[in-house]
Amino acid sequence: MFLLLCFLIVYSQSASLLVVPESKCEKLKKKLSLCTSIGYRANKLVQRTKQKIRDCKMLLEKVKRSGCNKNNLSVAKSERSVIKKRGSGYCSGNLCYKLDTGVVLPFGSSLLSANGKYELKMEVNNLVLYCSAGNPLWQSNTQGHDIDSGLKFTTDGNLQLTESGTGHVLWTNGVNGGEMLILKNNGNLVMYDIQERYIWQTNTELSYCAEGYCSGDRCVKSSVDGRNVILKLGEQLISQNGKYDLRMQVDGNLVVYCNGDRPIWHSATHGRSVSGGLILQSDSNLVIYDPVPIWHSGSYNSGGTTLIMQDDGNVVLYRQDGTPVWHTATYSMC
C-alpha cells in the first residue's frame, strides 16, 4: 500500500510537470498570429521578408515542442499552411510585394516615397517617376500605346508594360527574380530579390529635385525647366551669423553689405529699370534684366543649384555635389 501511494504521488507530480500553463499557449498563439500577418504581408521597409520567414519557421518548431493541448496544436497546423502560402501580392505606400500571385499597379495609382518627395505614377500610357516639383526624373517612354491594366509585377519577378489586346511587351526592366519594388527617399526606384539584394534600379538617386525658392541665406534653383527663381526688388539674403546680406535694391543694384551698412561688392546696375529682380534661371545663370540682360554671372549650364550668402561674406553658387561654380570673392573683407 505504501509503495502504491508513493507511485501515485510521483506520477501526479510528473504529470503536473508535463502540463503547460494555458497562458503560455495563448502567448504562443498570439505570437504566431502576428508572425503570419507581419512576416508575409509587411507594409514597412524595415520589415524584412527573409528574416520574418526564418522567425516564423522557428516559432512553429517552438509550438510543436511546447506541450500545448490538441486544440492549440491544431491552430499551429492551420497557421503553418498560411506560412507556406504567402498570399496575394499588393502595392501600398512606397512599395510593391509580388508574393505568390504577382501584382498590378493599375492606371491612376502610384507609389509615394516615405518622405513624400517622389512619386511613381502609372499614367494611362506611360510609367513616370516624378519629383515633387513636378518634373519627371525617369519614364518608360511608352506614350502613344494602349497599355493593358497597368504596371505588372509578374510571378517570376519581372516588371512589364504590355499592349492591350496583343499582349506584346512594350517595356520591361529586363530582370527576373524580383521580390519587392521600393521607391526610396533619395528618388531611386529599386527592385530587390528574396535575399534583399538589389537587382535593378532607375539610377535616379542623384537627380536634382527642388521646388525653387529664395529664403534665409539662400536661393535654390527649381528643377523644372523654364521655371525661374527670383530674389525680388527690396528682398535680401542674410548670412546665418547675421553679419552679411545680399540685397536686391529697388534702385536696380545688387549689393553685398557687411554689418548692414558697408558695401563690399555690387553689380553696378543702380539707376536701371530692373525687371523683377535677381533671377536664378533654370540654366543656372544669375541674371538681372532691364528688360535685356544688364548683368549676369556667366554660370549658364554650369549645374549650379544653390546661391548662398555665407558667414564669411562670400556669395557662392554651388552645384548639387557642393562644388562652387561662381562667387563674389568677398570672403573676409569685413
Residue pairs with C-beta under 8 A, 6 or more apart in sequence:
18 67
19 67
20 66
20 67
20 68
20 69
24 66
24 68
25 66
25 68
25 69
25 72
28 59
28 62
28 63
28 66
28 68
28 72
28 76
29 72
29 75
29 76
31 59
32 56
32 59
32 60
32 63
32 75
32 76
32 79
33 79
35 52
35 55
35 56
35 59
35 79
35 83
36 56
36 79
36 82
36 83
38 47
38 52
39 47
39 49
39 52
39 53
39 55
39 56
39 83
40 49
40 52
40 53
40 56
40 82
40 83
40 86
40 87
40 99
41 86
41 87
41 90
41 97
41 99
42 48
42 49
42 52
42 97
43 92
43 93
43 95
44 93
45 94
45 95
45 114
45 182
48 196
49 97
49 179
49 180
49 194
49 196
50 194
50 195
50 196
53 83
56 83
57 83
60 76
60 79
60 80
60 83
63 72
63 73
63 76
64 73
64 76
66 72
68 76
85 100
86 99
86 100
87 99
87 100
87 101
88 99
88 100
88 101
88 103
89 96
89 97
89 98
89 99
89 100
89 101
89 102
89 103
89 153
90 96
90 97
90 99
90 103
91 97
91 103
91 105
91 109
91 111
91 153
93 111
93 112
93 114
94 111
94 112
94 113
94 114
94 182
94 183
94 184
95 111
95 180
95 181
95 182
95 183
96 103
96 105
96 111
96 153
96 180
96 181
97 103
97 179
97 180
98 153
98 154
98 155
98 157
98 178
98 179
98 180
100 155
101 155
102 152
102 153
102 154
102 155
103 152
103 153
104 149
104 150
104 151
104 152
104 153
105 111
105 120
105 122
105 150
105 151
105 153
106 122
106 149
106 150
107 122
107 123
107 124
107 147
107 149
107 150
108 122
108 123
109 121
109 122
109 150
110 119
110 120
110 121
110 122
111 119
111 120
111 181
111 183
111 189
112 118
112 119
112 183
113 119
113 183
113 184
113 185
113 187
114 185
115 185
116 132
117 131
117 132
117 185
117 187
117 209
118 129
118 130
118 131
118 132
118 137
118 183
118 185
118 187
118 209
119 129
119 130
119 132
119 183
120 127
120 128
120 129
120 130
120 183
120 189
121 127
121 128
121 129
121 130
122 150
122 151
124 147
125 142
125 143
125 144
125 145
125 146
125 147
126 139
126 140
126 141
126 142
126 143
127 139
127 140
127 142
127 151
127 161
127 171
128 136
128 138
128 139
128 140
129 136
129 137
129 138
129 139
129 183
129 187
129 189
129 202
129 204
130 136
130 137
131 137
131 187
131 207
131 209
131 210
131 223
132 209
132 211
133 209
133 210
133 211
133 212
133 222
133 223
133 224
133 227
134 224
135 209
135 223
135 224
135 225
137 187
137 202
137 204
137 207
137 209
138 189
138 202
138 204
138 207
140 161
140 170
140 171
141 171
142 161
142 170
142 171
145 163
145 170
146 163
146 164
146 165
147 161
147 162
147 163
147 164
147 170
148 162
148 163
148 164
148 165
148 167
149 162
151 159
151 160
151 161
152 159
152 160
152 161
152 162
153 159
153 178
153 181
154 160
156 176
156 177
157 175
157 176
157 177
157 178
157 179
157 191
157 193
158 172
158 173
158 175
158 176
158 178
159 172
159 173
159 178
159 181
159 191
159 200
160 169
160 171
160 172
161 169
161 170
161 171
161 172
162 168
162 169
162 170
163 169
163 170
173 191
173 200
174 200
175 191
175 199
175 200
177 193
177 194
177 199
178 191
178 192
178 193
178 199
178 200
179 192
179 193
179 194
180 191
180 192
181 189
181 190
181 191
181 192
182 189
182 190
182 191
182 192
183 189
184 190
184 205
186 205
187 204
187 205
187 207
187 209
188 201
188 202
188 203
188 204
188 205
189 201
189 202
189 204
190 198
190 200
190 201
190 202
191 198
191 199
191 200
191 201
192 198
192 199
193 199
206 320
207 223
208 223
208 305
208 320
209 223
210 220
210 221
210 222
210 223
210 305
211 220
211 222
212 220
212 221
212 222
212 223
212 224
212 227
212 228
212 229
212 280
213 219
213 220
213 229
214 220
214 229
214 230
214 231
214 232
214 235
214 237
214 280
216 237
216 238
216 240
217 237
217 238
217 239
217 240
217 308
217 309
217 310
218 237
218 306
218 307
218 308
218 309
219 229
219 231
219 237
219 278
219 280
219 306
219 307
220 229
220 305
220 306
220 307
221 229
221 280
221 281
221 282
221 284
221 304
221 305
221 306
222 228
222 229
222 282
224 282
225 282
226 282
227 282
228 279
228 280
228 281
228 282
229 279
229 280
230 276
230 277
230 278
230 279
230 280
231 237
231 246
231 248
231 277
231 278
231 280
232 248
232 276
232 277
233 248
233 249
233 250
233 252
233 274
233 276
233 277
234 248
234 249
234 250
235 247
235 248
235 277
236 245
236 246
236 247
236 248
237 245
237 246
237 307
237 308
237 309
237 315
238 244
238 245
238 309
239 245
239 309
239 310
239 311
239 313
240 311
241 311
243 258
243 259
243 311
243 313
243 334
244 256
244 257
244 258
244 309
244 310
244 311
244 313
244 334
245 256
245 257
245 260
245 309
246 254
246 255
246 256
246 257
246 309
246 315
247 254
247 255
247 256
247 257
248 254
248 277
248 278
249 255
249 270
251 270
251 271
252 269
252 270
252 271
252 272
252 273
252 274
252 288
252 290
253 266
253 267
253 268
253 269
253 270
253 271
254 266
254 267
254 269
254 278
254 288
254 295
255 263
255 265
255 266
255 267
256 263
256 264
256 265
256 266
256 309
256 313
256 315
256 328
256 330
257 263
257 264
258 264
258 313
258 333
258 334
259 334
262 334
264 313
264 330
264 333
264 334
265 315
265 328
265 329
265 330
267 288
267 295
268 295
269 288
269 290
269 294
269 295
272 288
272 290
272 294
273 290
273 291
274 288
274 289
274 290
274 294
275 289
275 290
275 291
276 289
277 288
278 286
278 287
278 288
279 286
279 287
279 288
279 289
280 286
280 307
281 287
281 300
283 300
283 301
284 299
284 300
284 301
284 302
284 303
284 304
284 305
284 317
284 325
285 296
285 297
285 298
285 299
285 300
285 301
285 302
286 296
286 297
286 299
286 307
286 317
286 326
287 293
287 295
287 296
287 297
288 294
288 295
288 296
297 317
297 326
298 326
299 317
299 325
299 326
302 317
302 319
302 325
302 326
303 319
303 320
303 325
304 317
304 318
304 319
304 325
304 326
305 318
305 319
305 320
306 317
306 318
306 320
307 315
307 316
307 317
307 318
308 315
308 316
308 317
308 318
309 315
310 316
310 331
312 331
312 332
313 330
313 331
313 332
313 333
313 334
314 327
314 328
314 329
314 330
314 331
315 327
315 328
315 330
316 324
316 326
316 327
316 328
317 324
317 325
317 326
317 327
318 324
318 325
319 325
